Amino acid sequence: MHCSRIRTALSARLDGEALPPGLTPRRLDDHLAGCRDCRQWDVRARALDSAIGSACAPQGDAPPPAGGPAPVEALLARLRPGRRAG
């Protein structure tokens, strides 16, 4: 199994999406057990997802749950021109 396909599946799983056709959760986990590079990629992807969630949370609020497009969309909305930081 190619690591690029595994990483696509890891991204899908992190976002709460369905895995690519022909790839089961067990196959994904089996690959991770034997592939250090993909395990490290997964750790970095989860950390990035968490950081984006934290950056999107209004000050004083808890960050939104990990995964899905909402954290990215919220961050982009905060970065659009004309919006005052606050």
PDB file with SEQRES, HELIX, SHEET and CRYST1 records, atoms N, CA, C and O in Angstrom:
SEQRES   1 A   86  MET HIS CYS SER ARG ILE ARG THR ALA LEU SER ALA ARG          
SEQRES   2 A   86  LEU ASP GLY GLU ALA LEU PRO PRO GLY LEU THR PRO ARG          
SEQRES   3 A   86  ARG LEU ASP ASP HIS LEU ALA GLY CYS ARG ASP CYS ARG          
SEQRES   4 A   86  GLN TRP ASP VAL ARG ALA ARG ALA LEU ASP SER ALA ILE          
SEQRES   5 A   86  GLY SER ALA CYS ALA PRO GLN GLY ASP ALA PRO PRO PRO          
SEQRES   6 A   86  ALA GLY GLY PRO ALA PRO VAL GLU ALA LEU LEU ALA ARG          
SEQRES   7 A   86  LEU ARG PRO GLY ARG ARG ALA GLY                              
HELIX    1 AA1 CYS A    3  LEU A   14  1                                  12    
HELIX    2 AA2 PRO A   25  GLY A   34  1                                  10    
HELIX    3 AA3 ARG A   36  CYS A   56  1                                  21    
HELIX    4 AA4 ALA A   70  LEU A   79  1                                  10    
CRYST1    1.000    1.000    1.000  90.00  90.00  90.00 P 1           1          
ATOM      1  N   MET A   1       0.857  -1.179   0.000  1.00  0.00           N  
ATOM      2  CA  MET A   1       0.000   0.000   0.000  1.00  0.00           C  
ATOM      3  C   MET A   1       0.899   1.237   0.000  1.00  0.00           C  
ATOM      4  O   MET A   1       1.852   1.328   0.774  1.00  0.00           O  
ATOM      5  N   HIS A   2       0.584   2.167  -0.864  1.00  0.00           N  
ATOM      6  CA  HIS A   2       1.361   3.405  -0.970  1.00  0.00           C  
ATOM      7  C   HIS A   2       1.021   4.350   0.178  1.00  0.00           C  
ATOM      8  O   HIS A   2      -0.141   4.503   0.554  1.00  0.00           O  
ATOM      9  N   CYS A   3       2.042   4.972   0.718  1.00  0.00           N  
ATOM     10  CA  CYS A   3       1.845   5.894   1.836  1.00  0.00           C  
ATOM     11  C   CYS A   3       0.950   7.071   1.453  1.00  0.00           C  
ATOM     12  O   CYS A   3       0.206   7.570   2.297  1.00  0.00           O  
ATOM     13  N   SER A   4       1.005   7.524   0.208  1.00  0.00           N  
ATOM     14  CA  SER A   4       0.162   8.655  -0.194  1.00  0.00           C  
ATOM     15  C   SER A   4      -1.317   8.302  -0.057  1.00  0.00           C  
ATOM     16  O   SER A   4      -2.127   9.146   0.324  1.00  0.00           O  
ATOM     17  N   ARG A   5      -1.661   7.079  -0.362  1.00  0.00           N  
ATOM     18  CA  ARG A   5      -3.058   6.647  -0.214  1.00  0.00           C  
ATOM     19  C   ARG A   5      -3.437   6.552   1.269  1.00  0.00           C  
ATOM     20  O   ARG A   5      -4.553   6.899   1.655  1.00  0.00           O  
ATOM     21  N   ILE A   6      -2.515   6.086   2.075  1.00  0.00           N  
ATOM     22  CA  ILE A   6      -2.762   6.005   3.515  1.00  0.00           C  
ATOM     23  C   ILE A   6      -2.955   7.408   4.091  1.00  0.00           C  
ATOM     24  O   ILE A   6      -3.839   7.624   4.920  1.00  0.00           O  
ATOM     25  N   ARG A   7      -2.143   8.344   3.660  1.00  0.00           N  
ATOM     26  CA  ARG A   7      -2.247   9.707   4.189  1.00  0.00           C  
ATOM     27  C   ARG A   7      -3.542  10.384   3.755  1.00  0.00           C  
ATOM     28  O   ARG A   7      -4.109  11.183   4.501  1.00  0.00           O  
ATOM     29  N   THR A   8      -4.005  10.067   2.563  1.00  0.00           N  
ATOM     30  CA  THR A   8      -5.316  10.557   2.130  1.00  0.00           C  
ATOM     31  C   THR A   8      -6.394  10.006   3.052  1.00  0.00           C  
ATOM     32  O   THR A   8      -7.312  10.724   3.448  1.00  0.00           O  
ATOM     33  N   ALA A   9      -6.277   8.726   3.391  1.00  0.00           N  
ATOM     34  CA  ALA A   9      -7.247   8.095   4.288  1.00  0.00           C  
ATOM     35  C   ALA A   9      -7.156   8.678   5.694  1.00  0.00           C  
ATOM     36  O   ALA A   9      -8.182   8.883   6.343  1.00  0.00           O  
ATOM     37  N   LEU A  10      -5.960   8.945   6.165  1.00  0.00           N  
ATOM     38  CA  LEU A  10      -5.799   9.553   7.489  1.00  0.00           C  
ATOM     39  C   LEU A  10      -6.445  10.933   7.534  1.00  0.00           C  
ATOM     40  O   LEU A  10      -7.090  11.292   8.520  1.00  0.00           O  
ATOM     41  N   SER A  11      -6.271  11.691   6.481  1.00  0.00           N  
ATOM     42  CA  SER A  11      -6.889  13.008   6.401  1.00  0.00           C  
ATOM     43  C   SER A  11      -8.411  12.892   6.416  1.00  0.00           C  
ATOM     44  O   SER A  11      -9.097  13.652   7.101  1.00  0.00           O  
ATOM     45  N   ALA A  12      -8.924  11.939   5.658  1.00  0.00           N  
ATOM     46  CA  ALA A  12     -10.374  11.724   5.634  1.00  0.00           C  
ATOM     47  C   ALA A  12     -10.882  11.347   7.023  1.00  0.00           C  
ATOM     48  O   ALA A  12     -11.893  11.874   7.488  1.00  0.00           O  
ATOM     49  N   ARG A  13     -10.180  10.441   7.673  1.00  0.00           N  
ATOM     50  CA  ARG A  13     -10.600  10.007   9.014  1.00  0.00           C  
ATOM     51  C   ARG A  13     -10.560  11.180   9.990  1.00  0.00           C  
ATOM     52  O   ARG A  13     -11.468  11.329  10.807  1.00  0.00           O  
ATOM     53  N   LEU A  14      -9.543  11.996   9.920  1.00  0.00           N  
ATOM     54  CA  LEU A  14      -9.426  13.156  10.799  1.00  0.00           C  
ATOM     55  C   LEU A  14     -10.582  14.131  10.579  1.00  0.00           C  
ATOM     56  O   LEU A  14     -11.066  14.752  11.525  1.00  0.00           O  
ATOM     57  N   ASP A  15     -11.020  14.261   9.328  1.00  0.00           N  
ATOM     58  CA  ASP A  15     -12.117  15.169   8.987  1.00  0.00           C  
ATOM     59  C   ASP A  15     -13.494  14.544   9.174  1.00  0.00           C  
ATOM     60  O   ASP A  15     -14.508  15.196   8.925  1.00  0.00           O  
ATOM     61  N   GLY A  16     -13.540  13.286   9.609  1.00  0.00           N  
ATOM     62  CA  GLY A  16     -14.819  12.616   9.804  1.00  0.00           C  
ATOM     63  C   GLY A  16     -15.451  12.152   8.506  1.00  0.00           C  
ATOM     64  O   GLY A  16     -16.655  11.898   8.455  1.00  0.00           O  
ATOM     65  N   GLU A  17     -14.647  12.040   7.455  1.00  0.00           N  
ATOM     66  CA  GLU A  17     -15.144  11.599   6.150  1.00  0.00           C  
ATOM     67  C   GLU A  17     -14.959  10.093   6.001  1.00  0.00           C  
ATOM     68  O   GLU A  17     -14.241   9.459   6.774  1.00  0.00           O  
ATOM     69  N   ALA A  18     -15.618   9.539   4.997  1.00  0.00           N  
ATOM     70  CA  ALA A  18     -15.471   8.115   4.693  1.00  0.00           C  
ATOM     71  C   ALA A  18     -14.068   7.842   4.160  1.00  0.00           C  
ATOM     72  O   ALA A  18     -13.461   8.690   3.506  1.00  0.00           O  
ATOM     73  N   LEU A  19     -13.572   6.656   4.450  1.00  0.00           N  
ATOM     74  CA  LEU A  19     -12.274   6.255   3.908  1.00  0.00           C  
ATOM     75  C   LEU A  19     -12.400   5.999   2.414  1.00  0.00           C  
ATOM     76  O   LEU A  19     -13.488   5.688   1.928  1.00  0.00           O  
ATOM     77  N   PRO A  20     -11.299   6.126   1.681  1.00  0.00           N  
ATOM     78  CA  PRO A  20     -11.335   5.831   0.245  1.00  0.00           C  
ATOM     79  C   PRO A  20     -11.794   4.391   0.004  1.00  0.00           C  
ATOM     80  O   PRO A  20     -11.586   3.526   0.855  1.00  0.00           O  
ATOM     81  N   PRO A  21     -12.413   4.131  -1.141  1.00  0.00           N  
ATOM     82  CA  PRO A  21     -12.885   2.778  -1.454  1.00  0.00           C  
ATOM     83  C   PRO A  21     -11.748   1.759  -1.353  1.00  0.00           C  
ATOM     84  O   PRO A  21     -10.622   2.009  -1.784  1.00  0.00           O  
ATOM     85  N   GLY A  22     -12.075   0.615  -0.777  1.00  0.00           N  
ATOM     86  CA  GLY A  22     -11.113  -0.475  -0.665  1.00  0.00           C  
ATOM     87  C   GLY A  22     -10.188  -0.379   0.530  1.00  0.00           C  
ATOM     88  O   GLY A  22      -9.359  -1.264   0.741  1.00  0.00           O  
ATOM     89  N   LEU A  23     -10.312   0.668   1.311  1.00  0.00           N  
ATOM     90  CA  LEU A  23      -9.445   0.830   2.479  1.00  0.00           C  
ATOM     91  C   LEU A  23     -10.303   0.781   3.736  1.00  0.00           C  
ATOM     92  O   LEU A  23     -11.191   1.613   3.920  1.00  0.00           O  
ATOM     93  N   THR A  24     -10.040  -0.185   4.590  1.00  0.00           N  
ATOM     94  CA  THR A  24     -10.805  -0.350   5.826  1.00  0.00           C  
ATOM     95  C   THR A  24     -10.038   0.266   6.994  1.00  0.00           C  
ATOM     96  O   THR A  24      -8.827   0.465   6.909  1.00  0.00           O  
ATOM     97  N   PRO A  25     -10.740   0.563   8.075  1.00  0.00           N  
ATOM     98  CA  PRO A  25     -10.036   1.077   9.256  1.00  0.00           C  
ATOM     99  C   PRO A  25      -8.930   0.122   9.723  1.00  0.00           C  
ATOM    100  O   PRO A  25      -7.860   0.562  10.146  1.00  0.00           O  
ATOM    101  N   ARG A  26      -9.194  -1.174   9.644  1.00  0.00           N  
ATOM    102  CA  ARG A  26      -8.179  -2.146  10.074  1.00  0.00           C  
ATOM    103  C   ARG A  26      -6.933  -2.080   9.190  1.00  0.00           C  
ATOM    104  O   ARG A  26      -5.812  -2.105   9.697  1.00  0.00           O  
ATOM    105  N   ARG A  27      -7.121  -1.997   7.880  1.00  0.00           N  
ATOM    106  CA  ARG A  27      -5.964  -1.893   6.979  1.00  0.00           C  
ATOM    107  C   ARG A  27      -5.180  -0.620   7.246  1.00  0.00           C  
ATOM    108  O   ARG A  27      -3.949  -0.613   7.209  1.00  0.00           O  
ATOM    109  N   LEU A  28      -5.898   0.443   7.511  1.00  0.00           N  
ATOM    110  CA  LEU A  28      -5.249   1.712   7.821  1.00  0.00           C  
ATOM    111  C   LEU A  28      -4.416   1.582   9.096  1.00  0.00           C  
ATOM    112  O   LEU A  28      -3.254   1.985   9.129  1.00  0.00           O  
ATOM    113  N   ASP A  29      -5.011   1.025  10.131  1.00  0.00           N  
ATOM    114  CA  ASP A  29      -4.297   0.853  11.395  1.00  0.00           C  
ATOM    115  C   ASP A  29      -3.128  -0.122  11.261  1.00  0.00           C  
ATOM    116  O   ASP A  29      -2.080   0.079  11.874  1.00  0.00           O  
ATOM    117  N   ASP A  30      -3.302  -1.172  10.468  1.00  0.00           N  
ATOM    118  CA  ASP A  30      -2.203  -2.119  10.235  1.00  0.00           C  
ATOM    119  C   ASP A  30      -1.027  -1.424   9.551  1.00  0.00           C  
ATOM    120  O   ASP A  30       0.130  -1.668   9.895  1.00  0.00           O  
ATOM    121  N   HIS A  31      -1.324  -0.563   8.586  1.00  0.00           N  
ATOM    122  CA  HIS A  31      -0.245   0.164   7.910  1.00  0.00           C  
ATOM    123  C   HIS A  31       0.465   1.088   8.902  1.00  0.00           C  
ATOM    124  O   HIS A  31       1.694   1.153   8.927  1.00  0.00           O  
ATOM    125  N   LEU A  32      -0.310   1.794   9.711  1.00  0.00           N  
ATOM    126  CA  LEU A  32       0.292   2.699  10.692  1.00  0.00           C  
ATOM    127  C   LEU A  32       1.196   1.952  11.665  1.00  0.00           C  
ATOM    128  O   LEU A  32       2.241   2.461  12.070  1.00  0.00           O  
ATOM    129  N   ALA A  33       0.789   0.748  12.035  1.00  0.00           N  
ATOM    130  CA  ALA A  33       1.594  -0.044  12.970  1.00  0.00           C  
ATOM    131  C   ALA A  33       2.974  -0.355  12.397  1.00  0.00           C  
ATOM    132  O   ALA A  33       3.942  -0.494  13.144  1.00  0.00           O  
ATOM    133  N   GLY A  34       3.062  -0.463  11.084  1.00  0.00           N  
ATOM    134  CA  GLY A  34       4.327  -0.829  10.472  1.00  0.00           C  
ATOM    135  C   GLY A  34       5.054   0.285   9.743  1.00  0.00           C  
ATOM    136  O   GLY A  34       6.129   0.054   9.189  1.00  0.00           O  
ATOM    137  N   CYS A  35       4.492   1.495   9.729  1.00  0.00           N  
ATOM    138  CA  CYS A  35       5.103   2.581   8.952  1.00  0.00           C  
ATOM    139  C   CYS A  35       5.330   3.807   9.840  1.00  0.00           C  
ATOM    140  O   CYS A  35       4.398   4.548  10.154  1.00  0.00           O  
ATOM    141  N   ARG A  36       6.553   3.996  10.225  1.00  0.00           N  
ATOM    142  CA  ARG A  36       6.907   5.114  11.096  1.00  0.00           C  
ATOM    143  C   ARG A  36       6.607   6.461  10.441  1.00  0.00           C  
ATOM    144  O   ARG A  36       6.127   7.378  11.107  1.00  0.00           O  
ATOM    145  N   ASP A  37       6.886   6.587   9.146  1.00  0.00           N  
ATOM    146  CA  ASP A  37       6.654   7.858   8.454  1.00  0.00           C  
ATOM    147  C   ASP A  37       5.182   8.252   8.485  1.00  0.00           C  
ATOM    148  O   ASP A  37       4.856   9.415   8.722  1.00  0.00           O  
ATOM    149  N   CYS A  38       4.300   7.300   8.249  1.00  0.00           N  
ATOM    150  CA  CYS A  38       2.864   7.610   8.264  1.00  0.00           C  
ATOM    151  C   CYS A  38       2.371   7.898   9.680  1.00  0.00           C  
ATOM    152  O   CYS A  38       1.489   8.737   9.866  1.00  0.00           O  
ATOM    153  N   ARG A  39       2.927   7.218  10.673  1.00  0.00           N  
ATOM    154  CA  ARG A  39       2.562   7.528  12.064  1.00  0.00           C  
ATOM    155  C   ARG A  39       2.950   8.964  12.398  1.00  0.00           C  
ATOM    156  O   ARG A  39       2.175   9.694  13.017  1.00  0.00           O  
ATOM    157  N   GLN A  40       4.145   9.366  11.988  1.00  0.00           N  
ATOM    158  CA  GLN A  40       4.581  10.742  12.245  1.00  0.00           C  
ATOM    159  C   GLN A  40       3.709  11.740  11.492  1.00  0.00           C  
ATOM    160  O   GLN A  40       3.372  12.797  12.026  1.00  0.00           O  
ATOM    161  N   TRP A  41       3.343  11.412  10.256  1.00  0.00           N  
ATOM    162  CA  TRP A  41       2.474  12.276   9.471  1.00  0.00           C  
ATOM    163  C   TRP A  41       1.135  12.446  10.188  1.00  0.00           C  
ATOM    164  O   TRP A  41       0.597  13.551  10.253  1.00  0.00           O  
ATOM    165  N   ASP A  42       0.601  11.351  10.726  1.00  0.00           N  
ATOM    166  CA  ASP A  42      -0.677  11.383  11.436  1.00  0.00           C  
ATOM    167  C   ASP A  42      -0.580  12.278  12.674  1.00  0.00           C  
ATOM    168  O   ASP A  42      -1.487  13.068  12.938  1.00  0.00           O  
ATOM    169  N   VAL A  43       0.494  12.161  13.420  1.00  0.00           N  
ATOM    170  CA  VAL A  43       0.686  13.001  14.611  1.00  0.00           C  
ATOM    171  C   VAL A  43       0.729  14.476  14.217  1.00  0.00           C  
ATOM    172  O   VAL A  43       0.099  15.313  14.864  1.00  0.00           O  
ATOM    173  N   ARG A  44       1.468  14.791  13.166  1.00  0.00           N  
ATOM    174  CA  ARG A  44       1.564  16.194  12.716  1.00  0.00           C  
ATOM    175  C   ARG A  44       0.215  16.712  12.213  1.00  0.00           C  
ATOM    176  O   ARG A  44      -0.148  17.858  12.478  1.00  0.00           O  
ATOM    177  N   ALA A  45      -0.526  15.873  11.490  1.00  0.00           N  
ATOM    178  CA  ALA A  45      -1.838  16.293  10.977  1.00  0.00           C  
ATOM    179  C   ALA A  45      -2.805  16.566  12.123  1.00  0.00           C  
ATOM    180  O   ALA A  45      -3.560  17.537  12.081  1.00  0.00           O  
ATOM    181  N   ARG A  46      -2.787  15.720  13.140  1.00  0.00           N  
ATOM    182  CA  ARG A  46      -3.662  15.930  14.302  1.00  0.00           C  
ATOM    183  C   ARG A  46      -3.276  17.203  15.058  1.00  0.00           C  
ATOM    184  O   ARG A  46      -4.142  17.943  15.523  1.00  0.00           O  
ATOM    185  N   ALA A  47      -1.981  17.448  15.175  1.00  0.00           N  
ATOM    186  CA  ALA A  47      -1.519  18.662  15.857  1.00  0.00           C  
ATOM    187  C   ALA A  47      -1.943  19.909  15.084  1.00  0.00           C  
ATOM    188  O   ALA A  47      -2.369  20.896  15.683  1.00  0.00           O  
ATOM    189  N   LEU A  48      -1.829  19.867  13.765  1.00  0.00           N  
ATOM    190  CA  LEU A  48      -2.246  20.995  12.938  1.00  0.00           C  
ATOM    191  C   LEU A  48      -3.746  21.230  13.061  1.00  0.00           C  
ATOM    192  O   LEU A  48      -4.189  22.373  13.173  1.00  0.00           O  
ATOM    193  N   ASP A  49      -4.526  20.158  13.039  1.00  0.00           N  
ATOM    194  CA  ASP A  49      -5.976  20.276  13.179  1.00  0.00           C  
ATOM    195  C   ASP A  49      -6.331  20.918  14.522  1.00  0.00           C  
ATOM    196  O   ASP A  49      -7.218  21.768  14.596  1.00  0.00           O  
ATOM    197  N   SER A  50      -5.641  20.508  15.566  1.00  0.00           N  
ATOM    198  CA  SER A  50      -5.881  21.072  16.891  1.00  0.00           C  
ATOM    199  C   SER A  50      -5.483  22.548  16.946  1.00  0.00           C  
ATOM    200  O   SER A  50      -6.191  23.365  17.535  1.00  0.00           O  
ATOM    201  N   ALA A  51      -4.349  22.883  16.332  1.00  0.00           N  
ATOM    202  CA  ALA A  51      -3.895  24.277  16.324  1.00  0.00           C  
ATOM    203  C   ALA A  51      -4.868  25.170  15.564  1.00  0.00           C  
ATOM    204  O   ALA A  51      -5.146  26.291  15.988  1.00  0.00           O  
ATOM    205  N   ILE A  52      -5.379  24.681  14.455  1.00  0.00           N  
ATOM    206  CA  ILE A  52      -6.360  25.458  13.688  1.00  0.00           C  
ATOM    207  C   ILE A  52      -7.618  25.656  14.516  1.00  0.00           C  
ATOM    208  O   ILE A  52      -8.181  26.750  14.546  1.00  0.00           O  
ATOM    209  N   GLY A  53      -8.063  24.595  15.191  1.00  0.00           N  
ATOM    210  CA  GLY A  53      -9.242  24.709  16.046  1.00  0.00           C  
ATOM    211  C   GLY A  53      -9.047  25.736  17.146  1.00  0.00           C  
ATOM    212  O   GLY A  53      -9.956  26.510  17.445  1.00  0.00           O  
ATOM    213  N   SER A  54      -7.868  25.748  17.750  1.00  0.00           N  
ATOM    214  CA  SER A  54      -7.579  26.715  18.810  1.00  0.00           C  
ATOM    215  C   SER A  54      -7.509  28.134  18.264  1.00  0.00           C  
ATOM    216  O   SER A  54      -7.979  29.071  18.909  1.00  0.00           O  
ATOM    217  N   ALA A  55      -6.931  28.298  17.087  1.00  0.00           N  
ATOM    218  CA  ALA A  55      -6.812  29.625  16.484  1.00  0.00           C  
ATOM    219  C   ALA A  55      -8.169  30.187  16.091  1.00  0.00           C  
ATOM    220  O   ALA A  55      -8.345  31.405  16.036  1.00  0.00           O  
ATOM    221  N   CYS A  56      -9.124  29.316  15.817  1.00  0.00           N  
ATOM    222  CA  CYS A  56     -10.446  29.752  15.370  1.00  0.00           C  
ATOM    223  C   CYS A  56     -11.375  30.079  16.523  1.00  0.00           C  
ATOM    224  O   CYS A  56     -12.395  30.739  16.325  1.00  0.00           O  
ATOM    225  N   ALA A  57     -11.048  29.637  17.706  1.00  0.00           N  
ATOM    226  CA  ALA A  57     -11.940  29.835  18.842  1.00  0.00           C  
ATOM    227  C   ALA A  57     -11.874  31.285  19.305  1.00  0.00           C  
ATOM    228  O   ALA A  57     -10.787  31.841  19.464  1.00  0.00           O  
ATOM    229  N   PRO A  58     -13.037  31.897  19.521  1.00  0.00           N  
ATOM    230  CA  PRO A  58     -13.026  33.242  20.095  1.00  0.00           C  
ATOM    231  C   PRO A  58     -12.324  33.194  21.453  1.00  0.00           C  
ATOM    232  O   PRO A  58     -12.382  32.183  22.154  1.00  0.00           O  
ATOM    233  N   GLN A  59     -11.675  34.270  21.811  1.00  0.00           N  
ATOM    234  CA  GLN A  59     -10.958  34.282  23.080  1.00  0.00           C  
ATOM    235  C   GLN A  59     -11.909  33.977  24.218  1.00  0.00           C  
ATOM    236  O   GLN A  59     -13.017  34.509  24.285  1.00  0.00           O  
ATOM    237  N   GLY A  60     -11.454  33.104  25.119  1.00  0.00           N  
ATOM    238  CA  GLY A  60     -12.259  32.739  26.273  1.00  0.00           C  
ATOM    239  C   GLY A  60     -13.169  31.560  26.022  1.00  0.00           C  
ATOM    240  O   GLY A  60     -13.743  31.017  26.966  1.00  0.00           O  
ATOM    241  N   ASP A  61     -13.317  31.147  24.770  1.00  0.00           N  
ATOM    242  CA  ASP A  61     -14.159  30.000  24.453  1.00  0.00           C  
ATOM    243  C   ASP A  61     -13.290  28.775  24.241  1.00  0.00           C  
ATOM    244  O   ASP A  61     -12.105  28.881  23.924  1.00  0.00           O  
ATOM    245  N   ALA A  62     -13.888  27.631  24.418  1.00  0.00           N  
ATOM    246  CA  ALA A  62     -13.189  26.382  24.114  1.00  0.00           C  
ATOM    247  C   ALA A  62     -13.089  26.241  22.607  1.00  0.00           C  
ATOM    248  O   ALA A  62     -13.981  26.686  21.885  1.00  0.00           O  
ATOM    249  N   PRO A  63     -12.011  25.625  22.118  1.00  0.00           N  
ATOM    250  CA  PRO A  63     -11.895  25.425  20.670  1.00  0.00           C  
ATOM    251  C   PRO A  63     -12.974  24.485  20.164  1.00  0.00           C  
ATOM    252  O   PRO A  63     -13.464  23.644  20.917  1.00  0.00           O  
ATOM    253  N   PRO A  64     -13.352  24.616  18.890  1.00  0.00           N  
ATOM    254  CA  PRO A  64     -14.353  23.719  18.333  1.00  0.00           C  
ATOM    255  C   PRO A  64     -13.801  22.306  18.268  1.00  0.00           C  
ATOM    256  O   PRO A  64     -12.586  22.111  18.316  1.00  0.00           O  
ATOM    257  N   PRO A  65     -14.691  21.304  18.158  1.00  0.00           N  
ATOM    258  CA  PRO A  65     -14.215  19.931  18.056  1.00  0.00           C  
ATOM    259  C   PRO A  65     -13.304  19.763  16.847  1.00  0.00           C  
ATOM    260  O   PRO A  65     -13.463  20.448  15.837  1.00  0.00           O  
ATOM    261  N   ALA A  66     -12.353  18.850  16.960  1.00  0.00           N  
ATOM    262  CA  ALA A  66     -11.418  18.596  15.860  1.00  0.00           C  
ATOM    263  C   ALA A  66     -12.143  17.989  14.675  1.00  0.00           C  
ATOM    264  O   ALA A  66     -13.146  17.292  14.828  1.00  0.00           O  
ATOM    265  N   GLY A  67     -11.625  18.263  13.509  1.00  0.00           N  
ATOM    266  CA  GLY A  67     -12.146  17.660  12.287  1.00  0.00           C  
ATOM    267  C   GLY A  67     -13.194  18.521  11.620  1.00  0.00           C  
ATOM    268  O   GLY A  67     -13.780  19.411  12.236  1.00  0.00           O  
ATOM    269  N   GLY A  68     -13.416  18.245  10.369  1.00  0.00           N  
ATOM    270  CA  GLY A  68     -14.424  18.950   9.604  1.00  0.00           C  
ATOM    271  C   GLY A  68     -13.935  20.294   9.113  1.00  0.00           C  
ATOM    272  O   GLY A  68     -12.894  20.784   9.550  1.00  0.00           O  
ATOM    273  N   PRO A  69     -14.683  20.885   8.209  1.00  0.00           N  
ATOM    274  CA  PRO A  69     -14.251  22.144   7.610  1.00  0.00           C  
ATOM    275  C   PRO A  69     -14.507  23.367   8.480  1.00  0.00           C  
ATOM    276  O   PRO A  69     -13.939  24.425   8.207  1.00  0.00           O  
ATOM    277  N   ALA A  70     -15.331  23.269   9.508  1.00  0.00           N  
ATOM    278  CA  ALA A  70     -15.708  24.441  10.294  1.00  0.00           C  
ATOM    279  C   ALA A  70     -14.514  25.206  10.855  1.00  0.00           C  
ATOM    280  O   ALA A  70     -14.500  26.432  10.750  1.00  0.00           O  
ATOM    281  N   PRO A  71     -13.503  24.551  11.451  1.00  0.00           N  
ATOM    282  CA  PRO A  71     -12.376  25.329  11.970  1.00  0.00           C  
ATOM    283  C   PRO A  71     -11.645  26.119  10.896  1.00  0.00           C  
ATOM    284  O   PRO A  71     -11.265  27.267  11.125  1.00  0.00           O  
ATOM    285  N   VAL A  72     -11.446  25.531   9.748  1.00  0.00           N  
ATOM    286  CA  VAL A  72     -10.739  26.219   8.667  1.00  0.00           C  
ATOM    287  C   VAL A  72     -11.568  27.393   8.167  1.00  0.00           C  
ATOM    288  O   VAL A  72     -11.036  28.481   7.950  1.00  0.00           O  
ATOM    289  N   GLU A  73     -12.863  27.181   7.985  1.00  0.00           N  
ATOM    290  CA  GLU A  73     -13.735  28.259   7.515  1.00  0.00           C  
ATOM    291  C   GLU A  73     -13.769  29.408   8.517  1.00  0.00           C  
ATOM    292  O   GLU A  73     -13.763  30.573   8.120  1.00  0.00           O  
ATOM    293  N   ALA A  74     -13.804  29.096   9.805  1.00  0.00           N  
ATOM    294  CA  ALA A  74     -13.813  30.145  10.823  1.00  0.00           C  
ATOM    295  C   ALA A  74     -12.511  30.935  10.808  1.00  0.00           C  
ATOM    296  O   ALA A  74     -12.518  32.158  10.945  1.00  0.00           O  
ATOM    297  N   LEU A  75     -11.397  30.234  10.642  1.00  0.00           N  
ATOM    298  CA  LEU A  75     -10.110  30.921  10.579  1.00  0.00           C  
ATOM    299  C   LEU A  75     -10.035  31.823   9.357  1.00  0.00           C  
ATOM    300  O   LEU A  75      -9.573  32.959   9.458  1.00  0.00           O  
ATOM    301  N   LEU A  76     -10.478  31.339   8.213  1.00  0.00           N  
ATOM    302  CA  LEU A  76     -10.463  32.158   6.999  1.00  0.00           C  
ATOM    303  C   LEU A  76     -11.343  33.389   7.156  1.00  0.00           C  
ATOM    304  O   LEU A  76     -10.984  34.470   6.688  1.00  0.00           O  
ATOM    305  N   ALA A  77     -12.486  33.240   7.807  1.00  0.00           N  
ATOM    306  CA  ALA A  77     -13.372  34.383   8.024  1.00  0.00           C  
ATOM    307  C   ALA A  77     -12.688  35.441   8.889  1.00  0.00           C  
ATOM    308  O   ALA A  77     -12.866  36.639   8.667  1.00  0.00           O  
ATOM    309  N   ARG A  78     -11.911  34.996   9.868  1.00  0.00           N  
ATOM    310  CA  ARG A  78     -11.208  35.947  10.737  1.00  0.00           C  
ATOM    311  C   ARG A  78     -10.081  36.659  10.009  1.00  0.00           C  
ATOM    312  O   ARG A  78      -9.678  37.752  10.409  1.00  0.00           O  
ATOM    313  N   LEU A  79      -9.568  36.056   8.947  1.00  0.00           N  
ATOM    314  CA  LEU A  79      -8.438  36.629   8.228  1.00  0.00           C  
ATOM    315  C   LEU A  79      -8.843  37.483   7.034  1.00  0.00           C  
ATOM    316  O   LEU A  79      -7.987  38.126   6.427  1.00  0.00           O  
ATOM    317  N   ARG A  80     -10.113  37.504   6.686  1.00  0.00           N  
ATOM    318  CA  ARG A  80     -10.557  38.268   5.518  1.00  0.00           C  
ATOM    319  C   ARG A  80     -10.330  39.763   5.734  1.00  0.00           C  
ATOM    320  O   ARG A  80     -10.475  40.266   6.847  1.00  0.00           O  
ATOM    321  N   PRO A  81      -9.971  40.468   4.656  1.00  0.00           N  
ATOM    322  CA  PRO A  81      -9.760  41.919   4.763  1.00  0.00           C  
ATOM    323  C   PRO A  81     -11.025  42.618   5.253  1.00  0.00           C  
ATOM    324  O   PRO A  81     -12.144  42.207   4.944  1.00  0.00           O  
ATOM    325  N   GLY A  82     -10.821  43.670   6.013  1.00  0.00           N  
ATOM    326  CA  GLY A  82     -11.947  44.460   6.489  1.00  0.00           C  
ATOM    327  C   GLY A  82     -12.485  44.009   7.827  1.00  0.00           C  
ATOM    328  O   GLY A  82     -13.293  44.715   8.431  1.00  0.00           O  
ATOM    329  N   ARG A  83     -12.069  42.870   8.301  1.00  0.00           N  
ATOM    330  CA  ARG A  83     -12.529  42.391   9.600  1.00  0.00           C  
ATOM    331  C   ARG A  83     -11.545  42.847  10.656  1.00  0.00           C  
ATOM    332  O   ARG A  83     -10.339  42.630  10.535  1.00  0.00           O  
ATOM    333  N   ARG A  84     -12.056  43.468  11.671  1.00  0.00           N  
ATOM    334  CA  ARG A  84     -11.193  43.953  12.743  1.00  0.00           C  
ATOM    335  C   ARG A  84     -10.905  42.834  13.720  1.00  0.00           C  
ATOM    336  O   ARG A  84     -11.792  42.053  14.067  1.00  0.00           O  
ATOM    337  N   ALA A  85      -9.664  42.761  14.159  1.00  0.00           N  
ATOM    338  CA  ALA A  85      -9.297  41.772  15.178  1.00  0.00           C  
ATOM    339  C   ALA A  85      -9.954  42.162  16.483  1.00  0.00           C  
ATOM    340  O   ALA A  85     -10.096  43.345  16.793  1.00  0.00           O  
ATOM    341  N   GLY A  86     -10.350  41.169  17.237  1.00  0.00           N  
ATOM    342  CA  GLY A  86     -10.970  41.548  18.480  1.00  0.00           C  
ATOM    343  C   GLY A  86     -11.166  40.417  19.319  1.00  0.00           C  
ATOM    344  O   GLY A  86     -11.686  40.552  20.427  1.00  0.00           O  
TER     345      GLY A  86                                                      
END                                                                             
